[in-house]
């Protein structure tokens, strides 16, 4: 058990920007910061606990059907999250729509189970799951922060850009409508990767 | 008939799986380095989507949705099993992919050799599960619509991956800033392609 397991996924081995896992949901839920936070927490929960369970069962799962076993374990936790969100945060659950269900096929979870939990002790797998969920969350929060700030002028629903700046109120400012459209998420993520690779030179591709 | 055609066109271009919903991004980025492999994976996705969406449509209609079990008798008319849909859908997809893999391996070894490695990957491609979940959320009326939607989304995904693969092959010769090479520039190009596909939005069919 070393610190590396926890710190690596946060920056140097970030699941999104370095390993390219779990992009699908990362982009769709980043229009608002709130949705991104809920999604990050849900993914952290599912990754941590499914890694733990699979790691406990790793010596008894037959190799040929392991994908189906893993999917069933993951699906169980996702149903749990989905039902809790529907009960206690209905608006957020509506906003995230199918992307909660798609956590099942989020490659981070399967990727960590395949690459880590199948070969390591339960506690290490649990920590690895949490760290990867958080690494995923960091990128989500960065992208959602800029999209919400420039796209809607708010952070977590609170108005940040002063109202009298807007052209409608006689000012000079207008929200950038492109920010809340899907393509901008991809471009922003491209820029995040650009910045990260400029700092961490050994990640650059030839 | 016109309805089916417009649904087909709509699911290819307007509701494109990659550009409008970011589904299947992982394999989209990982397997788009050459046009040949991208074509193989794209075809496999079309096939699996076109089959699993109608199967899941039937399961949803006759087993999962509220009141779906009415055909079993009065006592079951109020049963709502929709909370089980994730687990049922993913099990159907995983089993189907496994069956396809075995059938193809036995009867078309050549196809298996070219497609083989991609088939297991497809079980965890979010475009496939996404297809079934969108089918459920949008409530398509009959199995024909579900099939058209599945096929159309598959074709849309196929177009997207083949297009990006072709661009990335050309990109090898261009002078991209070092930190942006590979992954970064692929994201930005996908974003630009997404903006291009947005021009299909608002088309009335």
Interface residues (C-beta under 8 A of the other chain):
Chain A: X17 X20 X21 X22 X23 X24 X25 X26 X27 X28 X67 X68 X71 X72 X75 X76 X78 X79 X82 X83 X97 X98 X101 X102 X104 X105 X106 X107 X110 X181 X182 X183 X184 X185 X186 X187 X189 X190 X191 X193 X194 X195 X196 X197 X198 X201 X204 X205 X206
Chain B: X19 X20 X21 X22 X23 X24 X25 X26 X29 X30 X83 X84 X85 X86 X87 X90 X91 X94 X95 X98 X120 X123 X124 X125 X126 X128 X129 X130 X133 X134 X137 X177 X178 X179 X180 X181 X182 X183 X184 X185 X186 X187 X188 X190 X191 X192 X193 X194 X195 X198
